[in-house]
Amino acid sequence: MTEYRIKEGTLGVVQSAIKELVAAVHEAEPDSEYTSYWVGGSDRFVHIMAFVDEEAQKRHQDAEYTSKFVEILYPNCSQLPEFTPIDIVE
């Protein structure tokens, strides 16, 4: 899980980048789960992701579309992404 906050006035740019990233993940990583949430119309976003194994996670991290997303996102963040590992219970 990843959480971050964006700067005022950057919503359109960030949402566009998210849509592009999620589409690329779904196309290139059919076994991965990736969903992005905008929290209550705020400046906060949460991404939930699950990979079949560590190799799949590494491929995701090294993918060109992930790098492109990071290049767009980070300058538009008021709070940089914080990654929290989560495990499914049931």
MOPAC internal coordinates of N, CA, C and O (Angstrom, degrees):
PM7 1SCF
backbone

  N    0.0000 0     0.00 0     0.00 0    0    0    0
  C    1.4397 1     0.00 0     0.00 0    1    0    0
  C    1.5235 1   107.81 1     0.00 0    2    1    0
  O    1.2310 1   121.35 1   -39.37 1    3    2    1
  N    1.3171 1   115.02 1   140.63 1    3    2    1
  C    1.4569 1   121.71 1   178.26 1    5    3    2
  C    1.5200 1   108.78 1  -129.74 1    6    5    3
  O    1.2310 1   120.83 1   -44.55 1    7    6    5
  N    1.3175 1   116.02 1   135.45 1    7    6    5
  C    1.4554 1   121.76 1   176.54 1    9    7    6
  C    1.5160 1   109.18 1  -126.82 1   10    9    7
  O    1.2310 1   120.79 1   -36.14 1   11   10    9
  N    1.3393 1   116.09 1   143.86 1   11   10    9
  C    1.4615 1   120.69 1   175.66 1   13   11   10
  C    1.5193 1   109.30 1  -158.08 1   14   13   11
  O    1.2310 1   121.12 1   -12.16 1   15   14   13
  N    1.3287 1   115.46 1   167.84 1   15   14   13
  C    1.4594 1   122.43 1   176.48 1   17   15   14
  C    1.5271 1   107.99 1  -123.70 1   18   17   15
  O    1.2310 1   121.36 1   -33.10 1   19   18   17
  N    1.3296 1   115.01 1   146.90 1   19   18   17
  C    1.4616 1   119.15 1  -178.43 1   21   19   18
  C    1.5265 1   110.66 1  -109.36 1   22   21   19
  O    1.2310 1   121.73 1   -20.79 1   23   22   21
  N    1.3300 1   114.29 1   159.21 1   23   22   21
  C    1.4565 1   121.02 1   178.54 1   25   23   22
  C    1.5247 1   109.94 1   -73.88 1   26   25   23
  O    1.2310 1   121.31 1   -27.87 1   27   26   25
  N    1.3237 1   115.10 1   152.13 1   27   26   25
  C    1.4619 1   121.12 1   176.50 1   29   27   26
  C    1.5270 1   109.47 1   -58.36 1   30   29   27
  O    1.2310 1   120.83 1   -42.47 1   31   30   29
  N    1.3148 1   116.01 1   137.53 1   31   30   29
  C    1.4551 1   121.24 1   177.04 1   33   31   30
  C    1.5212 1   115.05 1    86.69 1   34   33   31
  O    1.2310 1   120.12 1  -175.35 1   35   34   33
  N    1.3312 1   117.38 1     4.65 1   35   34   33
  C    1.4691 1   120.00 1  -176.94 1   37   35   34
  C    1.5292 1   113.26 1  -111.62 1   38   37   35
  O    1.2310 1   120.06 1  -174.25 1   39   38   37
  N    1.3152 1   117.49 1     5.75 1   39   38   37
  C    1.4641 1   121.26 1  -174.05 1   41   39   38
  C    1.5290 1   112.55 1   -54.99 1   42   41   39
  O    1.2310 1   119.84 1   130.79 1   43   42   41
  N    1.3096 1   117.91 1   -49.21 1   43   42   41
  C    1.4666 1   120.84 1  -177.56 1   45   43   42
  C    1.5203 1   112.51 1   -60.74 1   46   45   43
  O    1.2310 1   120.32 1   135.79 1   47   46   45
  N    1.3148 1   116.99 1   -44.21 1   47   46   45
  C    1.4697 1   121.55 1   179.71 1   49   47   46
  C    1.5230 1   110.28 1   -63.05 1   50   49   47
  O    1.2310 1   120.62 1   134.40 1   51   50   49
  N    1.3233 1   116.43 1   -45.60 1   51   50   49
  C    1.4651 1   121.02 1  -177.99 1   53   51   50
  C    1.5261 1   111.06 1   -67.05 1   54   53   51
  O    1.2310 1   120.20 1   133.86 1   55   54   53
  N    1.3178 1   117.22 1   -46.14 1   55   54   53
  C    1.4672 1   119.23 1  -179.92 1   57   55   54
  C    1.5276 1   111.28 1   -61.98 1   58   57   55
  O    1.2310 1   120.08 1   141.43 1   59   58   57
  N    1.3020 1   117.45 1   -38.57 1   59   58   57
  C    1.4640 1   120.89 1   177.93 1   61   59   58
  C    1.5277 1   110.44 1   -63.57 1   62   61   59
  O    1.2310 1   120.41 1   136.23 1   63   62   61
  N    1.3225 1   116.81 1   -43.77 1   63   62   61
  C    1.4649 1   121.20 1   179.00 1   65   63   62
  C    1.5258 1   110.90 1   -64.42 1   66   65   63
  O    1.2310 1   120.14 1   141.12 1   67   66   65
  N    1.3239 1   117.34 1   -38.88 1   67   66   65
  C    1.4662 1   121.34 1   178.31 1   69   67   66
  C    1.5250 1   110.14 1   -62.83 1   70   69   67
  O    1.2310 1   120.61 1   132.21 1   71   70   69
  N    1.3271 1   116.43 1   -47.79 1   71   70   69
  C    1.4691 1   120.06 1  -179.60 1   73   71   70
  C    1.5184 1   111.51 1   -59.01 1   74   73   71
  O    1.2310 1   120.46 1   138.81 1   75   74   73
  N    1.3294 1   116.72 1   -41.19 1   75   74   73
  C    1.4611 1   121.31 1   178.53 1   77   75   74
  C    1.5342 1   110.57 1   -65.08 1   78   77   75
  O    1.2310 1   120.58 1   136.12 1   79   78   77
  N    1.3216 1   116.49 1   -43.88 1   79   78   77
  C    1.4665 1   120.45 1   179.15 1   81   79   78
  C    1.5210 1   111.46 1   -61.96 1   82   81   79
  O    1.2310 1   120.35 1   129.77 1   83   82   81
  N    1.3235 1   116.94 1   -50.23 1   83   82   81
  C    1.4613 1   120.57 1  -176.79 1   85   83   82
  C    1.5244 1   110.63 1   -61.49 1   86   85   83
  O    1.2310 1   119.88 1   139.24 1   87   86   85
  N    1.3232 1   117.83 1   -40.76 1   87   86   85
  C    1.4666 1   120.84 1   177.62 1   89   87   86
  C    1.5232 1   110.53 1   -62.31 1   90   89   87
  O    1.2310 1   120.21 1   137.33 1   91   90   89
  N    1.3243 1   117.20 1   -42.67 1   91   90   89
  C    1.4653 1   121.03 1   179.63 1   93   91   90
  C    1.5268 1   111.22 1   -65.15 1   94   93   91
  O    1.2310 1   120.42 1   138.02 1   95   94   93
  N    1.3153 1   116.80 1   -41.98 1   95   94   93
  C    1.4704 1   120.51 1   178.86 1   97   95   94
  C    1.5235 1   109.90 1   -62.23 1   98   97   95
  O    1.2310 1   120.28 1   132.73 1   99   98   97
  N    1.3191 1   117.07 1   -47.27 1   99   98   97
  C    1.4662 1   120.22 1  -178.55 1  101   99   98
  C    1.5220 1   111.76 1   -62.38 1  102  101   99
  O    1.2310 1   120.33 1   146.28 1  103  102  101
  N    1.3367 1   116.97 1   -33.72 1  103  102  101
  C    1.4588 1   120.16 1   179.11 1  105  103  102
  C    1.5237 1   112.05 1   -77.29 1  106  105  103
  O    1.2310 1   120.20 1   134.53 1  107  106  105
  N    1.3265 1   117.22 1   -45.47 1  107  106  105
  C    1.4706 1   121.16 1  -173.35 1  109  107  106
  C    1.5226 1   113.69 1   -87.95 1  110  109  107
  O    1.2310 1   120.15 1   160.14 1  111  110  109
  N    1.3192 1   117.31 1   -19.86 1  111  110  109
  C    1.4599 1   121.33 1  -175.30 1  113  111  110
  C    1.5286 1   109.73 1  -129.96 1  114  113  111
  O    1.2310 1   119.64 1  -111.17 1  115  114  113
  N    1.3070 1   118.29 1    68.83 1  115  114  113
  C    1.4690 1   119.86 1  -174.85 1  117  115  114
  C    1.5316 1   114.09 1   -62.39 1  118  117  115
  O    1.2310 1   119.92 1   159.25 1  119  118  117
  N    1.3223 1   117.76 1   -20.75 1  119  118  117
  C    1.4607 1   120.59 1   179.79 1  121  119  118
  C    1.5291 1   112.87 1   -91.18 1  122  121  119
  O    1.2310 1   120.42 1   174.44 1  123  122  121
  N    1.3210 1   116.80 1    -5.56 1  123  122  121
  C    1.4660 1   120.75 1   179.22 1  125  123  122
  C    1.5231 1   109.43 1   -92.90 1  126  125  123
  O    1.2310 1   121.23 1   -27.70 1  127  126  125
  N    1.3244 1   115.25 1   152.30 1  127  126  125
  C    1.4566 1   121.10 1   173.26 1  129  127  126
  C    1.5205 1   106.97 1  -109.38 1  130  129  127
  O    1.2310 1   120.82 1   -46.65 1  131  130  129
  N    1.3162 1   116.04 1   133.35 1  131  130  129
  C    1.4617 1   119.93 1  -179.32 1  133  131  130
  C    1.5151 1   108.16 1  -149.93 1  134  133  131
  O    1.2310 1   120.78 1   -59.72 1  135  134  133
  N    1.3254 1   116.12 1   120.28 1  135  134  133
  C    1.4570 1   122.04 1   179.73 1  137  135  134
  C    1.5246 1   108.29 1  -136.91 1  138  137  135
  O    1.2310 1   120.94 1   -40.39 1  139  138  137
  N    1.3208 1   115.81 1   139.61 1  139  138  137
  C    1.4552 1   121.40 1   178.94 1  141  139  138
  C    1.5278 1   109.13 1  -116.40 1  142  141  139
  O    1.2310 1   120.87 1   -39.76 1  143  142  141
  N    1.3323 1   115.93 1   140.24 1  143  142  141
  C    1.4636 1   121.89 1   179.95 1  145  143  142
  C    1.5254 1   110.25 1  -126.32 1  146  145  143
  O    1.2310 1   121.11 1   -41.43 1  147  146  145
  N    1.3130 1   115.49 1   138.57 1  147  146  145
  C    1.4547 1   122.68 1   171.27 1  149  147  146
  C    1.5170 1   105.38 1   -99.73 1  150  149  147
  O    1.2310 1   119.76 1   -58.71 1  151  150  149
  N    1.2994 1   118.06 1   121.29 1  151  150  149
  C    1.4569 1   122.20 1  -171.12 1  153  151  150
  C    1.5257 1   110.95 1   -84.67 1  154  153  151
  O    1.2310 1   121.30 1   -75.96 1  155  154  153
  N    1.3163 1   115.13 1   104.04 1  155  154  153
  C    1.4619 1   123.23 1   170.64 1  157  155  154
  C    1.5088 1   116.83 1    52.02 1  158  157  155
  O    1.2310 1   119.68 1  -144.03 1  159  158  157
  N    1.3333 1   118.22 1    35.97 1  159  158  157
  C    1.4565 1   119.95 1   178.30 1  161  159  158
  C    1.5200 1   113.27 1    69.94 1  162  161  159
  O    1.2310 1   120.03 1  -162.88 1  163  162  161
  N    1.3079 1   117.55 1    17.12 1  163  162  161
  C    1.4649 1   122.57 1  -178.10 1  165  163  162
  C    1.5250 1   110.93 1   -90.06 1  166  165  163
  O    1.2310 1   120.97 1    20.45 1  167  166  165
  N    1.3131 1   115.75 1  -159.55 1  167  166  165
  C    1.4603 1   122.04 1   174.83 1  169  167  166
  C    1.5359 1   110.57 1   -99.65 1  170  169  167
  O    1.2310 1   120.41 1  -166.78 1  171  170  169
  N    1.3171 1   116.81 1    13.22 1  171  170  169
  C    1.4685 1   122.75 1  -173.12 1  173  171  170
  C    1.5254 1   111.42 1  -109.59 1  174  173  171
  O    1.2310 1   121.29 1   -41.10 1  175  174  173
  N    1.3309 1   115.13 1   138.90 1  175  174  173
  C    1.4575 1   122.62 1   176.93 1  177  175  174
  C    1.5257 1   109.63 1  -128.61 1  178  177  175
  O    1.2310 1   121.35 1   -30.80 1  179  178  177
  N    1.3226 1   115.02 1   149.20 1  179  178  177
  C    1.4669 1   122.16 1   176.72 1  181  179  178
  C    1.5226 1   107.27 1  -131.95 1  182  181  179
  O    1.2310 1   120.75 1   -47.33 1  183  182  181
  N    1.3134 1   116.17 1   132.67 1  183  182  181
  C    1.4634 1   121.81 1   175.51 1  185  183  182
  C    1.5286 1   107.50 1  -116.22 1  186  185  183
  O    1.2310 1   120.88 1   -48.65 1  187  186  185
  N    1.3210 1   115.91 1   131.35 1  187  186  185
  C    1.4612 1   121.91 1   176.74 1  189  187  186
  C    1.5239 1   106.47 1  -112.24 1  190  189  187
  O    1.2310 1   120.75 1   -51.81 1  191  190  189
  N    1.3157 1   116.17 1   128.19 1  191  190  189
  C    1.4540 1   120.22 1  -178.48 1  193  191  190
  C    1.5162 1   110.95 1  -138.33 1  194  193  191
  O    1.2310 1   121.22 1   -31.23 1  195  194  193
  N    1.3274 1   115.28 1   148.77 1  195  194  193
  C    1.4673 1   121.27 1   177.30 1  197  195  194
  C    1.5151 1   107.77 1  -142.89 1  198  197  195
  O    1.2310 1   121.24 1   -46.26 1  199  198  197
  N    1.3164 1   115.22 1   133.74 1  199  198  197
  C    1.4579 1   122.22 1  -178.61 1  201  199  198
  C    1.5197 1   109.33 1  -119.28 1  202  201  199
  O    1.2310 1   120.53 1   -31.16 1  203  202  201
  N    1.3240 1   116.59 1   148.84 1  203  202  201
  C    1.4701 1   120.02 1  -176.49 1  205  203  202
  C    1.5199 1   112.27 1   -67.75 1  206  205  203
  O    1.2310 1   120.23 1   152.24 1  207  206  205
  N    1.3296 1   117.16 1   -27.76 1  207  206  205
  C    1.4671 1   120.68 1   177.76 1  209  207  206
  C    1.5281 1   108.90 1  -162.76 1  210  209  207
  O    1.2310 1   120.96 1    -2.30 1  211  210  209
  N    1.3204 1   115.76 1   177.70 1  211  210  209
  C    1.4647 1   120.77 1  -178.48 1  213  211  210
  C    1.5229 1   111.97 1   -64.39 1  214  213  211
  O    1.2310 1   120.29 1   146.35 1  215  214  213
  N    1.3076 1   117.06 1   -33.65 1  215  214  213
  C    1.4641 1   121.33 1   179.13 1  217  215  214
  C    1.5388 1   110.06 1   -63.45 1  218  217  215
  O    1.2310 1   120.45 1   137.24 1  219  218  217
  N    1.3239 1   116.75 1   -42.76 1  219  218  217
  C    1.4664 1   121.12 1   178.13 1  221  219  218
  C    1.5310 1   110.43 1   -64.22 1  222  221  219
  O    1.2310 1   120.43 1   140.75 1  223  222  221
  N    1.3150 1   116.78 1   -39.25 1  223  222  221
  C    1.4582 1   120.37 1   177.78 1  225  223  222
  C    1.5294 1   110.52 1   -64.55 1  226  225  223
  O    1.2310 1   120.24 1   138.34 1  227  226  225
  N    1.3102 1   117.15 1   -41.66 1  227  226  225
  C    1.4708 1   121.79 1   178.93 1  229  227  226
  C    1.5271 1   110.22 1   -63.74 1  230  229  227
  O    1.2310 1   120.05 1   137.64 1  231  230  229
  N    1.3446 1   117.50 1   -42.36 1  231  230  229
  C    1.4672 1   120.54 1   178.10 1  233  231  230
  C    1.5307 1   110.22 1   -61.12 1  234  233  231
  O    1.2310 1   120.65 1   139.59 1  235  234  233
  N    1.3175 1   116.36 1   -40.41 1  235  234  233
  C    1.4603 1   120.84 1   177.96 1  237  235  234
  C    1.5316 1   110.23 1   -62.46 1  238  237  235
  O    1.2310 1   120.52 1   131.89 1  239  238  237
  N    1.3046 1   116.62 1   -48.11 1  239  238  237
  C    1.4630 1   120.89 1  -178.17 1  241  239  238
  C    1.5253 1   112.00 1   -62.28 1  242  241  239
  O    1.2310 1   120.45 1   146.28 1  243  242  241
  N    1.3278 1   116.75 1   -33.72 1  243  242  241
  C    1.4629 1   121.78 1  -176.59 1  245  243  242
  C    1.5304 1   113.61 1   -90.44 1  246  245  243
  O    1.2310 1   120.23 1   175.64 1  247  246  245
  N    1.3293 1   117.16 1    -4.36 1  247  246  245
  C    1.4623 1   121.10 1  -175.48 1  249  247  246
  C    1.5300 1   111.29 1   -68.25 1  250  249  247
  O    1.2310 1   121.24 1   -33.35 1  251  250  249
  N    1.3224 1   115.23 1   146.65 1  251  250  249
  C    1.4581 1   121.29 1   179.07 1  253  251  250
  C    1.5280 1   111.61 1   -60.18 1  254  253  251
  O    1.2310 1   120.14 1   140.60 1  255  254  253
  N    1.3345 1   117.34 1   -39.40 1  255  254  253
  C    1.4639 1   120.06 1  -179.57 1  257  255  254
  C    1.5245 1   111.72 1   -67.10 1  258  257  255
  O    1.2310 1   119.91 1   149.58 1  259  258  257
  N    1.3296 1   117.78 1   -30.42 1  259  258  257
  C    1.4636 1   120.03 1   176.17 1  261  259  258
  C    1.5273 1   109.65 1   -69.92 1  262  261  259
  O    1.2310 1   120.55 1   136.13 1  263  262  261
  N    1.3210 1   116.55 1   -43.87 1  263  262  261
  C    1.4729 1   120.45 1   177.83 1  265  263  262
  C    1.5193 1   111.23 1   -60.24 1  266  265  263
  O    1.2310 1   120.63 1   137.41 1  267  266  265
  N    1.3308 1   116.41 1   -42.59 1  267  266  265
  C    1.4713 1   120.59 1   178.98 1  269  267  266
  C    1.5221 1   110.37 1   -61.35 1  270  269  267
  O    1.2310 1   120.23 1   137.06 1  271  270  269
  N    1.3315 1   117.16 1   -42.94 1  271  270  269
  C    1.4561 1   121.26 1   179.14 1  273  271  270
  C    1.5268 1   110.67 1   -61.67 1  274  273  271
  O    1.2310 1   120.22 1   133.63 1  275  274  273
  N    1.3053 1   117.18 1   -46.37 1  275  274  273
  C    1.4655 1   121.86 1  -179.69 1  277  275  274
  C    1.5320 1   110.49 1   -60.40 1  278  277  275
  O    1.2310 1   120.45 1   138.56 1  279  278  277
  N    1.3389 1   116.74 1   -41.44 1  279  278  277
  C    1.4692 1   121.00 1  -179.99 1  281  279  278
  C    1.5261 1   111.56 1   -62.30 1  282  281  279
  O    1.2310 1   120.39 1   146.02 1  283  282  281
  N    1.3188 1   116.85 1   -33.98 1  283  282  281
  C    1.4686 1   120.94 1   178.40 1  285  283  282
  C    1.5244 1   110.58 1   -81.22 1  286  285  283
  O    1.2310 1   120.40 1   135.74 1  287  286  285
  N    1.3285 1   116.85 1   -44.26 1  287  286  285
  C    1.4584 1   121.15 1  -173.13 1  289  287  286
  C    1.5228 1   113.77 1   -68.03 1  290  289  287
  O    1.2310 1   120.08 1   126.76 1  291  290  289
  N    1.3188 1   117.45 1   -53.24 1  291  290  289
  C    1.4650 1   120.33 1  -169.26 1  293  291  290
  C    1.5301 1   114.09 1   -54.86 1  294  293  291
  O    1.2310 1   118.75 1   135.81 1  295  294  293
  N    1.3399 1   119.99 1   -44.19 1  295  294  293
  C    1.4660 1   118.40 1   178.52 1  297  295  294
  C    1.5339 1   113.45 1   -66.60 1  298  297  295
  O    1.2310 1   120.57 1   163.31 1  299  298  297
  N    1.3276 1   116.52 1   -16.69 1  299  298  297
  C    1.4677 1   121.33 1  -178.75 1  301  299  298
  C    1.5203 1   113.24 1   -99.08 1  302  301  299
  O    1.2310 1   120.07 1  -172.14 1  303  302  301
  N    1.3153 1   117.47 1     7.86 1  303  302  301
  C    1.4606 1   121.75 1  -178.75 1  305  303  302
  C    1.5236 1   111.90 1   -95.02 1  306  305  303
  O    1.2310 1   121.12 1   -41.87 1  307  306  305
  N    1.3207 1   115.45 1   138.13 1  307  306  305
  C    1.4642 1   120.45 1   168.53 1  309  307  306
  C    1.5251 1   109.30 1   -91.60 1  310  309  307
  O    1.2310 1   120.77 1   157.81 1  311  310  309
  N    1.3303 1   116.14 1   -22.19 1  311  310  309
  C    1.4681 1   122.99 1   173.60 1  313  311  310
  C    1.5199 1   106.17 1  -137.15 1  314  313  311
  O    1.2310 1   120.34 1   -63.58 1  315  314  313
  N    1.3214 1   116.96 1   116.42 1  315  314  313
  C    1.4640 1   121.16 1  -177.28 1  317  315  314
  C    1.5223 1   111.20 1   -63.25 1  318  317  315
  O    1.2310 1   120.34 1   -24.10 1  319  318  317
  N    1.3249 1   116.96 1   155.90 1  319  318  317
  C    1.4656 1   120.70 1  -179.25 1  321  319  318
  C    1.5277 1   112.74 1   -56.53 1  322  321  319
  O    1.2310 1   122.04 1   -43.03 1  323  322  321
  N    1.3178 1   113.70 1   136.97 1  323  322  321
  C    1.4652 1   121.94 1   173.31 1  325  323  322
  C    1.5192 1   106.42 1  -114.40 1  326  325  323
  O    1.2310 1   120.78 1   -53.48 1  327  326  325
  N    1.3130 1   116.11 1   126.52 1  327  326  325
  C    1.4592 1   121.79 1  -178.01 1  329  327  326
  C    1.5203 1   109.45 1   -99.08 1  330  329  327
  O    1.2310 1   121.11 1   -51.53 1  331  330  329
  N    1.3271 1   115.49 1   128.47 1  331  330  329
  C    1.4585 1   122.36 1   179.24 1  333  331  330
  C    1.5272 1   108.33 1  -125.98 1  334  333  331
  O    1.2310 1   120.21 1   -61.51 1  335  334  333
  N    1.3212 1   117.21 1   118.49 1  335  334  333
  C    1.4665 1   118.13 1   177.28 1  337  335  334
  C    1.5305 1   110.51 1   -68.29 1  338  337  335
  O    1.2310 1   120.81 1   -43.63 1  339  338  337
  N    1.3222 1   116.05 1   136.37 1  339  338  337
  C    1.4638 1   120.92 1   176.48 1  341  339  338
  C    1.5160 1   108.33 1  -131.27 1  342  341  339
  O    1.2310 1   120.67 1   -29.64 1  343  342  341
  N    1.3092 1   116.32 1   150.36 1  343  342  341
  C    1.4591 1   122.19 1   179.58 1  345  343  342
  C    1.5095 1   109.24 1  -126.15 1  346  345  343
  O    1.2310 1   120.73 1   -40.69 1  347  346  345
  N    1.3100 1   116.20 1   139.31 1  347  346  345
  C    1.4473 1   121.64 1   178.46 1  349  347  346
  C    1.5322 1   108.86 1   -71.89 1  350  349  347
  O    1.2310 1   120.37 1   -42.85 1  351  350  349
  N    1.2950 1   116.90 1   137.15 1  351  350  349
  C    1.4628 1   121.65 1  -179.80 1  353  351  350
  C    1.5094 1   110.20 1   -88.25 1  354  353  351
  O    1.2310 1   120.28 1   135.35 1  355  354  353
  N    1.3098 1   117.06 1   -44.65 1  355  354  353
  C    1.4521 1   120.71 1  -175.29 1  357  355  354
  C    1.4988 1   110.86 1  -149.35 1  358  357  355
  O    1.2310 1   120.10 1   180.00 1  359  358  357

